[in-house]
């Protein structure tokens, strides 16, 4: 690890997330940083120029993408050492997340140069929350592999995962990915999020087979896939126990027993807590009455 250094005359590297579709989603803070930066390093200078022009910002641009990263990193570090403020942007979302940026960020940190990451738009989080699947813990895997064998191996891992999983996929490979998913995961639920925040945003949920049935011949746009996590064994056991309790309560309530008496008997037969059985019996009895 590089020794700490004084930042007196050093510049500052800002990591600036940009809109994933709707230009209105850019933050005020990112706009402020772009306005005061000496240089903007962009994955695609043409796309970034459109963004800057939209907000009336004129700044020097330099390209920084996957195939010139190794050459650009020393140049940008040089600007930072000279005291310049550099803003790093990708085509959409947070630089460094499945986009160029990691090498520059690590190199700057290794030298003790200041780096500040700004919050902002993220297709990962937008798709995750839109899916309706649990969000308390999730896994992001980047782009799904292209080769069939690697794809199957990746999907097998996702199939074993109890957390919600988010992945990117190219539109022309989506059909193949869904076919492999349907063969492996069966009825596991998936959300396909397309063109997030854009005019033709589309979010579809269902099994891979159901999503395949409604897939158009030609898919366009940016795709984020969200996979429902595998139910934990205890969750399946809880579901089975509740189903057993409800079945027994139904029989007793249909026979004319009161909710309290029915719940007492069911608790003795199934081992379910009396208070839980009673709450279920009350709810079911209310459904019968309504």
C-alpha positions in Angstrom: 0.0 0.0 0.0 1.3 3.4 -0.9 2.2 5.8 2.0 -0.2 8.6 2.8 0.6 11.8 1.1 -0.4 15.4 1.5 -3.2 16.5 -0.8 -2.2 20.1 -0.8 -1.8 20.7 -4.5 -3.2 17.4 -5.8 -6.3 17.5 -8.0 -9.4 15.4 -7.3 -10.8 12.5 -9.2 -14.6 12.5 -9.2 -16.6 9.4 -10.1 -19.8 10.7 -11.7 -22.8 8.5 -12.4 -24.8 9.6 -15.4 -28.5 8.8 -16.4 -29.3 5.3 -17.5 -31.9 6.7 -19.9 -33.8 9.7 -18.8 -31.5 12.8 -18.8 -33.5 14.3 -16.0 -32.2 11.7 -13.6 -28.8 13.3 -13.3 -28.1 14.8 -9.8 -27.5 18.4 -9.1 -24.2 17.5 -7.5 -22.9 15.7 -10.5 -23.8 18.7 -12.7 -21.9 21.0 -10.3 -18.9 18.8 -10.5 -19.0 18.6 -14.3 -19.2 22.4 -14.4 -16.1 22.9 -12.3 -14.0 20.0 -13.6 -10.9 20.8 -15.7 -11.3 17.6 -17.7 -14.0 15.0 -18.3 -12.8 11.4 -19.0 -15.7 9.6 -20.9 -16.3 6.1 -22.1 -17.9 7.5 -25.3 -17.1 11.2 -25.9 -19.9 11.6 -28.4 -22.5 10.4 -25.9 -21.1 12.5 -23.1 -20.9 15.6 -25.4 -24.7 15.2 -25.9 -25.2 15.1 -22.1 -23.0 18.1 -21.4 -24.6 20.1 -24.3 -28.1 19.3 -22.9 -27.1 21.1 -19.7 -25.1 23.8 -21.3 -21.7 22.6 -20.1 -18.6 22.9 -22.2 -15.5 21.1 -21.0 -12.5 19.4 -22.5 -13.2 15.7 -23.2 -10.8 12.7 -23.4 -11.8 9.2 -24.2 -11.4 6.5 -21.5 -12.7 3.1 -22.4 -11.9 -0.6 -22.1 -9.3 -0.7 -24.9 -7.3 2.4 -24.0 -7.5 2.2 -20.2 -3.9 1.2 -19.7 -2.7 4.1 -21.8 -5.0 6.7 -20.3 -4.4 5.9 -16.7 -0.9 7.4 -16.5 -2.1 10.5 -18.4 -5.0 11.1 -16.1 -2.9 10.5 -13.0 -0.5 13.1 -14.3 -3.4 15.6 -14.5 -4.4 14.9 -11.0 -0.8 15.3 -9.7 -0.8 18.8 -11.5 -3.8 19.7 -9.3 -6.5 19.4 -11.9 -10.0 18.2 -11.2 -11.0 15.2 -13.4 -14.5 13.9 -13.7 -14.9 10.2 -14.8 -18.1 9.2 -16.5 -19.3 6.2 -18.4 -22.1 5.9 -21.0 -24.7 5.3 -18.3 -24.7 4.6 -14.5 -21.8 4.3 -12.2 -18.3 4.2 -13.7 -16.5 1.0 -12.6 -19.6 -1.2 -12.4 -19.4 -3.3 -15.6 -17.9 -0.2 -17.1 -14.3 1.3 -17.4 -13.0 2.9 -14.2 -11.6 0.3 -11.8 -8.0 0.6 -13.0 -8.0 4.4 -12.7 -9.7 4.5 -9.3 -7.3 1.8 -7.9 -4.2 3.6 -9.3 -5.3 6.9 -7.9 -6.0 5.4 -4.5 -2.7 3.5 -4.5 -0.9 6.8 -5.0 -2.8 8.4 -2.3 -4.6 10.8 -4.7 -8.0 11.9 -3.6 -11.0 10.1 -5.1 -14.6 11.0 -4.5 -17.6 8.9 -5.6 -20.9 10.6 -6.1 -24.2 8.7 -5.8 -26.6 8.6 -8.7 -28.6 6.5 -11.2 -28.1 2.7 -11.2 -29.8 0.2 -13.5 -28.9 -2.6 -11.0 -30.8 -1.0 -8.1 -33.7 0.2 -10.4 -34.2 -3.3 -11.7 -33.8 -5.0 -8.3 -36.5 -2.9 -6.7 -38.7 -3.1 -9.8 -38.6 -6.9 -9.7 -40.6 -7.2 -6.5 -38.1 -9.8 -5.2 -36.4 -9.5 -1.8 -33.9 -6.7 -1.7 -32.4 -7.2 1.8 -29.5 -9.2 0.3 -28.7 -9.6 -3.4 -26.0 -10.7 -5.8 -24.8 -8.8 -8.9 -23.0 -11.0 -11.5 -22.4 -8.5 -14.4 -23.0 -9.8 -17.9 -24.0 -13.4 -18.3 -21.4 -15.4 -20.2 -21.6 -15.8 -24.0 -20.5 -19.4 -24.4 -23.1 -22.1 -23.8 -21.0 -24.1 -21.3 -20.1 -21.0 -19.3 -23.7 -19.7 -19.4 -25.0 -23.0 -18.1 -22.4 -23.0 -15.3 -23.4 -19.4 -14.4 -27.1 -20.2 -14.4 -26.5 -23.3 -12.3 -24.8 -21.1 -9.7 -27.7 -18.7 -9.8 -30.1 -21.6 -9.4 -28.4 -22.5 -6.1 -28.4 -19.0 -4.8 -30.8 -18.0 -2.1 -30.4 -14.3 -2.7 -32.0 -12.3 -5.5 -29.5 -12.2 -8.4 -29.1 -9.3 -10.9 -27.4 -9.8 -14.2 -26.9 -7.9 -17.5 -27.7 -9.5 -20.8 -27.4 -8.4 -24.4 -30.7 -8.1 -26.3 -29.7 -10.5 -29.1 -28.7 -13.2 -26.5 -31.8 -12.9 -24.3 -33.8 -15.7 -26.0 -30.9 -18.1 -25.6 -30.5 -17.1 -21.9 -34.2 -17.7 -21.2 -34.2 -21.0 -23.0 -31.3 -22.2 -20.8 -32.9 -20.8 -17.7 -36.3 -22.5 -18.5 -34.5 -25.9 -18.9 -32.7 -25.4 -15.6 -34.9 -23.4 -13.2 -38.4 -24.4 -14.2 -40.9 -22.2 -12.5 -38.4 -19.9 -10.7 -39.6 -16.3 -11.2 -37.6 -13.8 -13.2 -38.0 -10.1 -14.1 -36.8 -8.8 -17.5 -36.2 -5.1 -17.2 -35.7 -3.4 -20.6 -34.8 0.2 -21.5 -35.1 1.4 -17.8 -36.2 5.0 -17.4 -36.4 5.4 -21.2 -39.5 6.1 -23.3 -40.2 2.4 -24.0 -39.3 1.1 -20.6 -40.7 -2.4 -20.1 -40.7 -4.7 -17.1 -42.1 -8.3 -17.4 -42.2 -10.9 -14.6 -42.8 -14.6 -14.7 -41.1 -18.0 -15.3 -38.5 -18.2 -18.1 -40.9 -20.3 -20.2 -43.7 -17.7 -19.8 -41.4 -14.9 -20.7 -40.1 -16.8 -23.7 -43.7 -17.3 -25.0 -44.2 -13.5 -25.0 -40.7 -12.6 -26.3 -40.8 -10.7 -29.7 -38.7 -12.0 -32.6 -36.3 -9.2 -32.3 -35.4 -7.7 -28.9 -34.0 -4.2 -28.6 -32.5 -2.1 -25.9 -30.6 -2.5 -22.6 -31.6 -5.6 -20.7 -31.3 -6.3 -16.9 -32.4 -9.8 -15.7 -33.4 -10.3 -12.1 -33.7 -13.9 -10.7 -35.7 -14.8 -7.7 -33.6 -16.5 -5.0 -34.0 -20.2 -4.2 -36.4 -20.6 -1.2 -34.5 -21.6 1.9 -35.4 -25.1 3.2 -36.9 -23.6 6.4 -39.1 -21.4 4.3 -40.5 -24.3 2.4 -41.1 -26.2 5.7 -42.9 -23.2 7.1 -45.1 -23.0 4.0 -45.9 -26.7 4.2 -46.7 -26.4 8.0 -49.0 -23.4 7.4 -50.8 -25.3 4.6 -51.3 -28.2 6.9 -52.8 -26.0 9.6 -55.1 -24.2 7.2 -56.4 -27.5 5.8 -57.2 -28.8 9.3 -58.9 -25.5 10.3 -61.0 -25.5 7.1 -62.4 -28.9 8.0 -63.2 -28.0 11.6 -64.7 -24.6 10.7 -66.8 -26.2 8.0 -68.0 -28.7 10.7 -69.3 -25.7 12.7 -66.6 -25.4 15.4 -65.8 -22.0 16.7 -62.5 -20.4 15.7 -61.2 -20.8 19.3 -62.1 -24.5 19.6 -60.9 -25.3 16.1 -57.5 -23.6 16.7 -57.1 -25.5 20.0 -57.6 -28.9 18.3 -55.4 -28.0 15.4 -52.6 -26.9 17.8 -52.8 -30.2 19.5 -52.7 -32.2 16.2 -50.0 -30.2 14.4 -47.9 -28.7 17.1 -48.6 -25.2 15.7 -48.6 -22.3 18.3 -52.1 -21.8 19.7 -52.1 -18.0 19.1 -51.0 -18.4 15.5 -53.6 -21.1 14.8 -56.3 -18.9 16.4 -55.3 -15.8 14.3 -55.6 -17.9 11.2 -58.9 -19.4 12.3 -60.3 -15.9 12.9 -59.2 -14.6 9.5 -60.6 -17.7 7.8 -63.9 -17.5 9.7 -64.2 -13.8 8.7 -63.7 -14.8 5.0 -66.5 -17.3 5.3 -68.8 -14.7 6.9 -68.1 -12.0 4.3 
